[in-house]
Amino acid sequence: MKISVKILIIVAAITMAGGLLLGWVFFGRSEEVHSHAGTSDTETVWTCSMHPQIRQNEPGSCPICGMDLIPLENSTNESIDARAISMSPTAMQLANVSTAVVGEGKAVKTIRLNGKVQADERLVYSQSTHFSGRVEKLTVNFTGEFVSKGSTIATLYSPELVTAQEELLEAHKIRKSQPYLYQAAREKLKNWKLTDRQIDQIISSGKVGDKFPVKADQSGYVISKMVNPGDYVKRGQALYKMANLSRVWVLFDVYESELPWINKKDSVQFTIGSLPGKKFSGVIEYLDPVIDPKTRVAKARVVVKNGDHQLKPEMFASGEVKSEIARPGTQLTVPKSAVMWTGKRSVVYVKLQTDQGLHFKMREVTLGPALGDAFIVEEGLDPGEEIVVNGTFSIDAAAQLAGKPSMMSPQGASSSQGGAAMTGHSHGGMTPPQTDHSQHEVEKQLEVNKSDQTYASDPEFRSQLRAVFTAYLPVKDALVASDVKMASQRAKDLLSVISKVDMTLVKGDAHKEWMKDLEVLHSTTKKMVNESDLEIEREMLSPLSDQLFHTLKKFQVEVSGFRQYCPMVADNQGAYWLSDSDEVLNPYFGNKMLTCGNVEEEL
C-alpha cells in the first residue's frame, strides 16, 4: 500500500512536469516568437538634414539648429550596392545637393590676376623751369589739377633774365652794325623758352621785366608738386611731375607658379572694383624678366586707351587670362567643388540611379592640372557619368555615419562596429564607428558654403555678423605676428561672439543657409582655440576666412575691409584672408613673406 502511494506521487509529479513542459512549448514559446517578431519591426529613425549625426526614434526638432527632423531613408535592400549611400530627392534638396554630368572639352586654364592702374611711364614728364630764379607765384597749387599745353603754371623773379633783357635791348640798338650780336641775344632768350612774341614785346616796350611766366610744355595731370612760393630754383629744376592719362598701364602681379601659363600677347579681360558693370580688355605687351625678391611676383603690363579718363592710377584691377593647355585631344574636367582632397587621395561621389532610387558611391580619382575652378581628371571617371558638385561634404558625412566608404574611411566601418551610427537610444553598449584619422583632418575638409544667393536679414542679425568680422581681425593679426598662443586666445574671443549670434533672427531658407555657415565658422574657430601648432592654426584660417567672406556677402553685411589673396599658400593652391586695411600683411607666412599677396576686392 505504501508502495502504491509512492508510485502515485511520482506519477503525479511526472505528469505535472510534463504538462508544464508542453504548456511552455505550445504557449510560452509562441509568446516569445510573437515578442521577437514585434521587436524586429523596423522603427522610423528621424535625423536632421543639416546635422546627420542627430538620430532619434521620434519626430521633433534638431537640438543643434532647431530645424524639424526628417525620416531617415531605409536602405536595407540587398540589391543596392553595399558601398553606396541612398538619398531621396527631398533629402538631396534639404542638404543642398546638386549634380552635373562629366564632360569633355579643351583644357583651358583660367589664371586670375590682380593689379593696379598706373600712369604710362612713357607719358610721364617733369615740368622744369628753363631759367633760374625765385618762385613768386604758382598758378597750379595742388596735385590732380589738369594743365593745358602753353598755359602759365608759375611766375619767377630771375636776375639772370633781367640781365639778358638788358643785353637784348643794347644789341637791338646796334643790330645793323652787329647783326650777329643781336641774333645771339634773341637766341639766348629763346633757349630760356621765351617766345618770339615775348621777345618782340620787350623790344617794343623798351622796358626790362623782372618777373616772367613759366609755360607748360605738355598737357597732363599734375601728379606731384615739387616747389612752393618763395623757393629758389635753378635752371632745369623740376617744378611739377605731370602725366598724360589718355593711355595708361594696368600692371598685374604674376606669381612664380603662374608664370608658365602667362605669355606676351595673351589677351586679358579685367574689371575695376570702383567701376561696377564695366569690363575692359587688353593684351600683355610686356612681362618682367625678373621676379621681385620681396613680393615674389613679376609684373605683366597691359596698355589700355583711356580717352574718357575713367581709369585712374592706383585703382585695383581684377583680370583673367585663359591659357589653353598644350595637350592633344579633349580632356575630362570636373568642378573643384566636386572633389574632396585628403592630402593623399582625391575622391568624388558618383550618382547611381536604380529601381530602388538614387544612390551615391565614393570613387577615387587621379587629378591633373588645376584649371581655375576645375580640375583635369586623368583617371577614375568616364564621360557621361554624373557626379555631385555641391553638397559633397553632407553626403560624405552621411556615408561615414552609415558605415559606408567615405573620404577618411575608404573601406567603410568594419562589421564588428555594426556599420551604423547611434540613433539616440541604447543599443546594448554599442559604440559609434571609430576612424583612425585626426579631428584636424575632418574639420579641414569642412565644405565652405559658397552659395551666391543673397538674403534680406534683420538689422540686428547683420550687426551681430559685423561683430563677428571685428572679432576675426585679431585672430588674423596674431597669425601675422606668428603668435600661436595669442591666436588661440583671440580665437576663443571669436568663438564667444559667434555663439552669441541669434539664429532665430533669420527664417526659412535664410535660416538653413546660416546653419550651414555656422557649422563651418564654429568648427574651424573651435579647432583654433584648442590648437598649439602654428601651421595648423594657419590652415584653419583659410576655411574660416572664406566662410566669413561668403556669409557677409549673402546676408548683405556692410563692413569696411578688404579681401586679400596669396597664391603661394598650401603648395601654390592659394588662400584668402580678410583685413581692415589695404596693406598686405600675410597671415600664412608671417615675417617669412610678410608682403606676399594682393588685394582681391573691397568688402
C-alpha positions as CSV (number, residue, x, y, z in Angstrom):
1,M,0.0,0.0,0.0
2,K,2.8,2.3,0.9
3,I,4.5,1.4,-2.4
4,S,1.3,2.3,-4.3
5,V,1.1,5.7,-2.7
6,K,4.7,6.5,-3.6
7,I,4.1,5.4,-7.2
8,L,1.1,7.6,-7.4
9,I,3.0,10.6,-6.1
10,I,5.8,10.0,-8.6
11,V,3.4,9.6,-11.5
12,A,1.6,12.8,-10.5
13,A,4.9,14.7,-10.3
14,I,5.9,13.5,-13.7
15,T,2.5,14.3,-15.2
16,M,2.6,17.9,-13.8
17,A,6.2,18.4,-15.1
18,G,5.2,17.1,-18.5
19,G,2.2,19.4,-18.5
20,L,4.3,22.4,-17.7
21,L,6.7,21.5,-20.4
22,L,4.0,21.1,-23.0
23,G,2.4,24.3,-21.9
24,W,5.7,26.2,-22.3
25,V,6.3,24.5,-25.7
26,F,2.9,25.5,-27.1
27,F,2.2,28.7,-25.4
28,G,5.2,30.2,-23.8
29,R,7.3,29.8,-26.9
30,S,4.7,31.3,-29.1
31,E,4.7,34.4,-26.9
32,E,8.5,34.6,-27.3
33,V,8.2,34.3,-31.0
34,H,5.5,37.0,-31.0
35,S,7.6,39.3,-28.8
36,H,10.6,38.8,-31.1
37,A,8.6,39.4,-34.2
38,G,7.3,42.6,-32.6
39,T,10.7,44.0,-31.8
40,S,12.0,43.1,-35.3
41,D,9.8,45.7,-36.9
42,T,11.9,48.5,-38.3
43,E,11.4,51.7,-36.3
44,T,11.5,55.0,-38.2
45,V,14.7,56.9,-37.4
46,W,14.5,60.7,-37.5
47,T,17.5,62.9,-38.4
48,C,18.5,66.4,-39.2
49,S,19.3,67.3,-42.8
50,M,21.9,69.8,-41.5
51,H,23.4,67.6,-38.8
52,P,23.1,63.9,-39.8
53,Q,24.8,62.8,-36.6
54,I,21.5,63.6,-34.8
55,R,19.4,60.4,-34.8
56,Q,16.3,59.6,-32.7
57,N,13.3,57.3,-32.9
58,E,10.6,60.0,-32.8
59,P,9.9,63.3,-34.7
60,G,11.0,66.6,-33.2
61,S,13.4,69.4,-33.6
62,C,17.2,69.3,-34.0
63,P,18.9,70.1,-30.7
64,I,21.6,72.0,-32.6
65,C,19.8,74.2,-35.1
66,G,16.1,73.8,-34.2
67,M,15.1,72.6,-37.7
68,D,12.4,69.9,-38.0
69,L,13.8,66.4,-38.1
70,I,13.1,64.3,-41.3
71,P,12.7,60.5,-41.5
72,L,15.9,58.6,-42.4
73,E,15.7,56.6,-45.6
74,N,15.8,52.8,-45.1
75,S,18.4,51.4,-47.4
76,T,18.4,47.7,-46.4
77,N,17.5,46.4,-49.9
78,E,20.2,43.9,-50.7
79,S,20.0,44.7,-54.4
80,I,21.6,48.1,-53.8
81,D,25.4,48.4,-53.9
82,A,26.5,47.8,-50.3
83,R,29.1,50.6,-50.7
84,A,26.7,53.2,-51.8
85,I,24.6,55.6,-49.7
86,S,21.0,56.2,-50.7
87,M,19.3,59.6,-50.6
88,S,15.8,60.7,-51.5
89,P,15.1,63.7,-53.7
90,T,13.7,65.5,-50.7
91,A,16.8,64.8,-48.6
92,M,19.0,66.0,-51.5
93,Q,17.1,69.3,-51.7
94,L,17.3,69.8,-47.9
95,A,21.1,69.1,-48.0
96,N,21.6,71.4,-51.0
97,V,23.0,68.6,-53.1
98,S,23.4,69.2,-56.8
99,T,25.0,67.1,-59.6
100,A,26.4,67.6,-63.0
101,V,27.4,65.3,-65.9
102,V,31.1,64.8,-66.6
103,G,32.0,66.2,-69.9
104,E,35.0,66.6,-72.3
105,G,36.4,69.7,-73.8
106,K,39.6,71.7,-74.4
107,A,41.6,72.1,-71.3
108,V,41.7,75.9,-70.7
109,K,43.2,77.1,-67.5
110,T,41.9,80.4,-66.2
111,I,44.5,82.4,-64.3
112,R,43.2,85.1,-62.1
113,L,45.4,88.2,-61.8
114,N,45.2,91.2,-59.6
115,G,46.9,94.5,-60.2
116,K,46.7,98.3,-60.3
117,V,46.3,101.0,-62.8
118,Q,49.4,103.1,-63.3
119,A,50.3,106.0,-65.5
120,D,52.1,105.1,-68.7
121,E,55.7,105.9,-67.9
122,R,56.3,107.0,-71.5
123,L,53.7,109.7,-70.9
124,V,55.1,111.0,-67.6
125,Y,57.3,114.0,-67.6
126,S,58.8,116.6,-65.3
127,Q,57.8,120.2,-66.0
128,S,61.0,122.2,-65.2
129,T,62.0,125.9,-65.3
130,H,64.3,127.0,-68.1
131,F,65.9,129.8,-66.1
132,S,66.9,130.2,-62.5
133,G,65.1,132.4,-60.1
134,R,62.8,132.8,-57.1
135,V,59.2,131.4,-57.3
136,E,56.9,134.4,-56.9
137,K,53.6,132.6,-57.7
138,L,52.3,129.1,-58.5
139,T,49.3,129.1,-60.8
140,V,48.8,125.3,-60.2
141,N,48.6,124.8,-56.5
142,F,47.6,121.1,-56.0
143,T,48.1,117.6,-57.4
144,G,45.5,116.2,-59.7
145,E,44.9,119.5,-61.5
146,F,44.8,119.4,-65.3
147,V,47.2,121.6,-67.2
148,S,46.9,122.5,-70.8
149,K,50.0,123.0,-73.0
150,G,51.1,126.6,-73.2
151,S,49.2,127.7,-70.0
152,T,51.0,129.6,-67.3
153,I,51.9,127.4,-64.4
154,A,54.2,129.7,-62.3
155,T,55.8,133.1,-62.2
156,L,59.5,133.6,-61.4
157,Y,61.8,136.6,-60.5
158,S,65.1,136.0,-62.3
159,P,68.1,138.3,-62.1
160,E,69.7,136.3,-65.0
161,L,66.6,137.1,-67.1
162,V,66.9,140.8,-66.2
163,T,70.5,140.9,-67.4
164,A,69.6,139.0,-70.6
165,Q,66.8,141.5,-71.4
166,E,69.2,144.4,-70.9
167,E,71.7,142.8,-73.3
168,L,68.9,142.3,-75.8
169,L,67.9,146.0,-75.7
170,E,71.5,147.1,-76.2
171,A,72.0,144.6,-79.1
172,H,68.9,145.9,-80.7
173,K,70.3,149.4,-80.9
174,I,73.3,148.2,-82.9
175,R,71.6,145.4,-84.8
176,K,72.5,146.9,-88.2
177,S,76.2,147.0,-87.4
178,Q,76.3,144.0,-85.2
179,P,73.5,141.6,-86.5
180,Y,75.2,138.5,-85.1
181,L,75.3,140.0,-81.6
182,Y,71.6,140.9,-81.8
183,Q,70.7,137.4,-83.1
184,A,72.7,135.8,-80.3
185,A,70.8,137.9,-77.7
186,R,67.5,136.7,-79.1
187,E,68.6,133.1,-79.2
188,K,69.7,133.3,-75.6
189,L,66.2,134.2,-74.5
190,K,64.7,131.6,-76.8
191,N,66.8,129.0,-75.1
192,W,65.1,130.0,-71.9
193,K,61.8,129.2,-73.6
194,L,60.7,132.8,-74.2
195,T,58.7,133.1,-77.4
196,D,59.3,135.4,-80.3
197,R,56.2,137.3,-79.3
198,Q,57.5,137.8,-75.8
199,I,60.9,139.0,-77.1
200,D,59.3,141.4,-79.5
201,Q,57.2,142.8,-76.7
202,I,60.4,143.5,-74.6
203,I,61.9,145.3,-77.6
204,S,58.8,147.4,-78.4
205,S,58.3,148.4,-74.8
206,G,61.9,149.1,-74.2
207,K,61.4,148.0,-70.6
208,V,63.0,145.2,-68.7
209,G,60.6,142.9,-66.8
210,D,61.7,141.3,-63.5
211,K,59.0,138.6,-63.4
212,F,58.4,136.1,-66.1
213,P,55.8,133.3,-66.5
214,V,56.7,129.6,-66.9
215,K,54.6,127.9,-69.5
216,A,53.5,124.3,-69.6
217,D,55.4,122.3,-72.2
218,Q,52.8,119.5,-72.4
219,S,49.2,118.8,-71.4
220,G,48.5,116.5,-68.5
221,Y,47.6,116.0,-64.8
222,V,49.8,117.1,-62.0
223,I,50.8,114.0,-60.1
224,S,53.4,115.8,-57.9
225,K,54.0,119.4,-56.8
226,M,57.7,119.8,-56.1
227,V,58.1,123.6,-55.1
228,N,56.3,126.2,-53.1
229,P,56.2,130.1,-53.4
230,G,59.4,131.6,-52.2
231,D,61.6,128.7,-53.2
232,Y,64.7,129.5,-55.3
233,V,65.0,127.2,-58.3
234,K,67.9,126.5,-60.6
235,R,67.6,126.3,-64.4
236,G,66.4,122.8,-65.3
237,Q,64.9,122.1,-61.8
238,A,61.5,120.3,-61.8
239,L,58.5,122.3,-60.6
240,Y,55.9,119.6,-61.2
241,K,55.6,116.0,-62.2
242,M,52.9,115.5,-64.8
243,A,51.2,112.6,-66.6
244,N,49.1,112.3,-69.7
245,L,46.4,109.8,-68.8
246,S,44.9,109.3,-72.2
247,R,46.7,106.0,-72.2
248,V,47.5,104.0,-69.0
249,W,49.1,100.8,-67.9
250,V,47.5,98.1,-65.9
251,L,50.2,96.2,-64.0
252,F,49.2,92.7,-63.0
253,D,51.0,90.6,-60.4
254,V,52.1,87.2,-61.8
255,Y,53.4,84.7,-59.2
256,E,56.1,82.1,-59.8
257,S,53.6,79.3,-60.1
258,E,51.6,81.1,-62.7
259,L,54.5,82.2,-64.9
260,P,54.4,79.1,-67.2
261,W,50.8,79.9,-68.1
262,I,51.4,83.6,-69.0
263,N,53.0,84.9,-72.2
264,K,53.3,88.1,-74.2
265,K,50.3,88.8,-76.5
266,D,47.9,86.9,-74.2
267,S,44.5,88.5,-74.0
268,V,43.4,89.8,-70.6
269,Q,39.8,90.6,-69.6
270,F,39.6,92.7,-66.5
271,T,37.3,94.7,-64.3
272,I,37.8,97.6,-61.9
273,G,36.3,97.4,-58.4
274,S,35.2,101.0,-58.4
275,L,33.6,100.8,-61.8
276,P,31.0,98.0,-61.4
277,G,29.4,96.6,-64.5
278,K,32.2,97.8,-66.8
279,K,34.6,95.3,-68.5
280,F,37.9,96.1,-70.1
281,S,40.3,94.2,-72.2
282,G,43.8,94.4,-73.4
283,V,46.9,92.4,-74.4
284,I,50.0,91.7,-72.3
285,E,52.7,93.8,-74.0
286,Y,55.5,93.2,-71.6
287,L,56.4,90.6,-68.9
288,D,59.1,91.3,-66.3
289,P,62.2,89.1,-67.0
290,V,62.9,89.0,-63.2
291,I,60.9,88.4,-60.1
292,D,60.7,90.9,-57.3
293,P,62.7,89.3,-54.3
294,K,60.3,90.8,-51.7
295,T,56.9,90.2,-53.2
296,R,57.9,87.1,-55.3
297,V,56.0,88.4,-58.3
298,A,56.7,89.5,-61.9
299,K,54.7,92.3,-63.5
300,A,52.6,91.8,-66.6
301,R,51.9,95.1,-68.4
302,V,48.7,95.7,-70.3
303,V,48.4,99.0,-72.2
304,V,44.8,100.5,-72.3
305,K,43.5,103.5,-74.1
306,N,41.8,105.9,-71.6
307,G,40.4,108.8,-73.6
308,D,37.5,109.3,-71.2
309,H,39.9,109.2,-68.2
310,Q,37.7,106.6,-66.3
311,L,40.9,104.6,-65.3
312,K,42.8,106.4,-62.7
313,P,46.2,105.5,-61.2
314,E,46.1,103.2,-58.2
315,M,42.7,101.7,-59.0
316,F,42.5,98.0,-58.2
317,A,42.0,95.7,-61.2
318,S,41.0,92.0,-61.3
319,G,41.8,90.2,-64.5
320,E,41.6,86.8,-66.1
321,V,43.8,85.1,-68.7
322,K,42.6,81.9,-70.4
323,S,45.5,79.7,-71.3
324,E,44.9,76.5,-73.3
325,I,46.9,73.5,-72.1
326,A,49.1,72.1,-74.8
327,R,47.7,68.6,-74.8
328,P,46.3,66.6,-77.8
329,G,42.6,66.0,-78.0
330,T,40.0,66.8,-75.4
331,Q,40.3,66.5,-71.6
332,L,37.9,65.3,-68.9
333,T,37.2,68.1,-66.4
334,V,35.2,68.4,-63.1
335,P,34.5,71.4,-60.9
336,K,36.7,71.9,-57.9
337,S,33.7,71.8,-55.6
338,A,33.1,68.1,-56.7
339,V,36.5,67.0,-55.4
340,M,37.3,66.1,-51.8
341,W,41.0,66.0,-51.1
342,T,42.7,64.4,-48.1
343,G,46.2,65.3,-48.9
344,K,46.9,61.8,-50.3
345,R,43.7,60.9,-52.2
346,S,41.2,62.8,-54.2
347,V,37.6,61.4,-54.2
348,V,34.3,62.3,-55.8
349,Y,30.8,60.9,-55.3
350,V,29.2,59.3,-58.4
351,K,25.4,59.4,-58.7
352,L,23.7,56.0,-59.4
353,Q,20.1,55.6,-60.5
354,T,18.4,52.2,-59.7
355,D,14.9,50.9,-59.3
356,Q,15.3,51.5,-55.6
357,G,16.0,55.2,-56.1
358,L,19.1,57.5,-56.0
359,H,22.4,56.4,-54.6
360,F,25.9,57.9,-54.3
361,K,29.1,56.0,-54.3
362,M,32.5,57.3,-53.5
363,R,35.2,56.9,-56.1
364,E,38.9,57.8,-56.0
365,V,40.2,59.8,-59.0
366,T,43.6,60.9,-60.2
367,L,43.8,64.7,-60.9
368,G,45.8,66.6,-63.4
369,P,46.5,70.3,-63.5
370,A,44.0,72.8,-61.9
371,L,42.1,74.9,-64.4
372,G,40.9,77.8,-62.2
373,D,37.6,76.4,-60.8
374,A,38.1,73.0,-62.3
375,F,40.5,70.0,-62.4
376,I,41.6,67.8,-65.3
377,V,40.8,64.2,-64.4
378,E,43.4,61.7,-65.5
379,E,41.8,58.5,-64.2
380,G,38.7,57.4,-62.3
381,L,35.8,58.9,-64.3
382,D,34.2,58.4,-67.7
383,P,32.4,60.9,-69.9
384,G,28.7,61.0,-69.2
385,E,28.9,59.9,-65.6
386,E,27.0,62.1,-63.1
387,I,28.8,63.4,-60.0
388,V,28.0,65.5,-57.0
389,V,29.2,69.1,-57.5
390,N,27.6,70.7,-54.4
391,G,26.9,69.1,-51.0
392,T,29.7,66.5,-51.2
393,F,30.5,67.0,-47.5
394,S,26.9,66.3,-46.5
395,I,26.9,63.1,-48.5
396,D,30.3,62.1,-47.1
397,A,29.2,62.7,-43.6
398,A,26.1,60.6,-44.1
399,A,28.2,57.8,-45.6
400,Q,30.6,57.8,-42.7
401,L,27.8,57.7,-40.1
402,A,26.2,54.8,-42.0
403,G,29.5,52.8,-42.1
404,K,29.9,53.2,-45.8
405,P,33.2,54.0,-47.5
406,S,33.9,57.7,-47.1
407,M,36.7,60.2,-47.6
408,M,38.5,59.4,-44.3
409,S,37.4,55.7,-44.2
410,P,37.8,54.4,-47.7
411,Q,37.0,50.8,-46.6
412,G,33.9,51.8,-44.5
413,A,33.2,50.7,-41.0
414,S,34.1,47.1,-40.0
415,S,31.3,44.6,-39.4
416,S,32.3,44.4,-35.7
417,Q,31.3,48.0,-35.4
418,G,27.8,47.4,-36.7
419,G,28.1,49.7,-39.7
420,A,25.6,52.1,-38.3
421,A,25.5,55.2,-36.3
422,M,23.9,55.7,-32.9
423,T,20.3,56.6,-33.1
424,G,19.9,58.4,-29.9
425,H,18.8,55.4,-27.7
426,S,20.6,52.5,-26.1
427,H,21.8,49.6,-28.3
428,G,23.2,47.4,-25.6
429,G,26.6,49.0,-25.2
430,M,27.2,49.6,-29.0
431,T,29.6,52.5,-29.7
432,P,29.7,54.6,-32.9
433,P,32.2,53.6,-35.6
434,Q,35.7,54.9,-34.9
435,T,38.1,56.1,-37.5
436,D,41.8,56.4,-37.4
437,H,42.0,59.9,-38.7
438,S,42.6,63.0,-36.6
439,Q,39.9,65.6,-35.8
440,H,42.0,68.1,-37.6
441,E,41.7,66.2,-40.9
442,V,37.9,66.1,-40.5
443,E,37.5,69.8,-39.8
444,K,39.9,70.7,-42.5
445,Q,37.5,69.1,-45.0
446,L,34.5,71.2,-43.9
447,E,32.9,72.4,-47.1
448,V,32.7,76.2,-47.2
449,N,29.1,77.2,-48.1
450,K,29.7,79.4,-51.1
451,S,26.1,80.0,-52.1
452,D,25.6,83.1,-54.3
453,Q,22.1,83.6,-53.1
454,T,21.6,86.8,-51.0
455,Y,19.1,87.3,-48.2
456,A,17.5,90.4,-46.7
457,S,18.2,90.0,-43.0
458,D,17.2,91.6,-39.7
459,P,19.4,94.7,-38.9
460,E,20.2,93.2,-35.5
461,F,21.4,90.0,-37.2
462,R,23.7,92.0,-39.6
463,S,25.0,93.9,-36.6
464,Q,25.9,90.6,-34.9
465,L,27.7,89.4,-38.0
466,R,29.6,92.7,-38.2
467,A,30.8,91.9,-34.6
468,V,32.0,88.5,-35.9
469,F,34.1,90.2,-38.5
470,T,35.5,92.6,-35.9
471,A,36.4,89.7,-33.6
472,Y,38.0,87.8,-36.6
473,L,40.6,90.6,-37.2
474,P,42.7,90.0,-34.0
475,V,42.9,86.3,-34.9
476,K,44.3,87.2,-38.3
477,D,46.7,89.7,-36.8
478,A,48.0,87.2,-34.3
479,L,48.9,84.9,-37.2
480,V,50.6,87.7,-39.0
481,A,52.8,88.1,-35.9
482,S,53.3,84.3,-35.8
483,D,52.0,84.2,-32.2
484,V,50.2,80.9,-31.8
485,K,49.3,81.5,-28.2
486,M,47.7,84.9,-28.9
487,A,45.9,83.4,-32.0
488,S,44.3,80.7,-29.7
489,Q,43.2,83.4,-27.2
490,R,41.7,85.6,-29.9
491,A,40.0,82.6,-31.4
492,K,38.4,81.9,-28.1
493,D,37.0,85.5,-28.1
494,L,35.8,85.0,-31.7
495,L,34.1,81.7,-30.8
496,S,32.2,83.5,-28.0
497,V,31.0,86.2,-30.4
498,I,29.9,83.5,-33.0
499,S,28.0,81.7,-30.3
500,K,26.0,84.8,-29.4
501,V,24.6,85.2,-32.9
502,D,20.8,84.8,-32.6
503,M,19.7,82.2,-35.1
504,T,16.1,83.0,-34.5
505,L,16.5,86.3,-36.3
506,V,16.6,84.5,-39.7
507,K,13.8,82.4,-41.0
508,G,13.1,79.9,-43.8
509,D,15.9,79.4,-46.4
510,A,18.0,82.1,-44.8
511,H,17.9,80.1,-41.6
512,K,19.1,77.0,-43.4
513,E,21.9,79.0,-45.0
514,W,23.0,80.4,-41.7
515,M,23.1,77.0,-40.1
516,K,25.4,75.7,-42.8
517,D,27.6,78.8,-42.4
518,L,27.6,78.5,-38.6
519,E,28.8,74.9,-38.8
520,V,32.0,75.9,-40.6
521,L,32.6,79.1,-38.6
522,H,32.1,77.3,-35.3
523,S,34.1,74.2,-36.1
524,T,37.1,76.0,-37.6
525,T,37.3,78.5,-34.8
526,K,36.9,75.9,-32.1
527,K,39.8,73.9,-33.6
528,M,41.9,77.1,-33.4
529,V,41.1,77.6,-29.8
530,N,42.5,74.2,-28.8
531,E,45.5,74.2,-31.2
532,S,49.1,74.8,-30.3
533,D,50.6,74.2,-33.7
534,L,51.1,77.5,-35.7
535,E,50.9,75.8,-39.1
536,I,47.6,74.1,-38.3
537,E,46.2,77.4,-37.0
538,R,47.1,78.9,-40.3
539,E,45.5,76.1,-42.2
540,M,42.2,76.6,-40.3
541,L,42.3,80.3,-41.1
542,S,41.6,79.6,-44.8
543,P,38.2,78.0,-44.5
544,L,37.3,80.4,-41.7
545,S,38.1,83.4,-43.8
546,D,36.3,82.0,-46.9
547,Q,33.2,81.2,-44.9
548,L,33.1,84.6,-43.2
549,F,33.5,86.4,-46.6
550,H,30.6,84.4,-48.2
551,T,28.5,84.9,-45.1
552,L,28.9,88.7,-45.1
553,K,28.1,88.7,-48.8
554,K,25.0,86.6,-48.7
555,F,23.4,88.4,-45.7
556,Q,24.4,91.8,-47.2
557,V,26.5,92.9,-44.3
558,E,28.5,96.1,-45.0
559,V,31.9,96.2,-43.4
560,S,35.0,98.4,-44.0
561,G,37.6,96.0,-45.2
562,F,39.4,94.1,-48.0
563,R,39.7,90.5,-49.2
564,Q,43.3,89.7,-49.8
565,Y,44.9,86.7,-51.6
566,C,48.2,84.9,-51.7
567,P,48.6,82.2,-54.4
568,M,51.6,80.5,-52.8
569,V,49.8,79.2,-49.7
570,A,49.3,75.4,-49.4
571,D,51.8,74.4,-52.1
572,N,50.6,77.1,-54.6
573,Q,46.9,76.3,-54.1
574,G,46.4,79.8,-52.8
575,A,44.3,81.1,-49.9
576,Y,42.3,84.2,-48.9
577,W,42.1,86.3,-45.8
578,L,40.1,89.4,-44.7
579,S,41.6,92.7,-43.4
580,D,40.5,96.1,-42.4
581,S,43.4,97.7,-44.3
582,D,44.5,97.5,-47.9
583,E,48.1,97.0,-46.7
584,V,49.1,93.4,-47.4
585,L,50.3,91.6,-44.3
586,N,50.3,87.9,-44.9
587,P,49.0,85.7,-42.0
588,Y,50.0,82.4,-43.7
589,F,53.7,83.2,-43.9
590,G,54.3,86.0,-41.3
591,N,57.8,87.5,-41.5
592,K,59.0,84.9,-44.0
593,M,57.0,86.6,-46.8
594,L,55.1,89.3,-45.0
595,T,54.0,91.3,-48.0
596,C,53.3,88.3,-50.3
597,G,49.8,88.8,-51.8
598,N,47.5,91.4,-53.1
599,V,44.1,93.0,-52.5
600,E,41.5,90.9,-54.3
601,E,38.5,93.2,-53.7
602,E,37.0,95.7,-51.3
603,L,34.3,94.4,-49.0
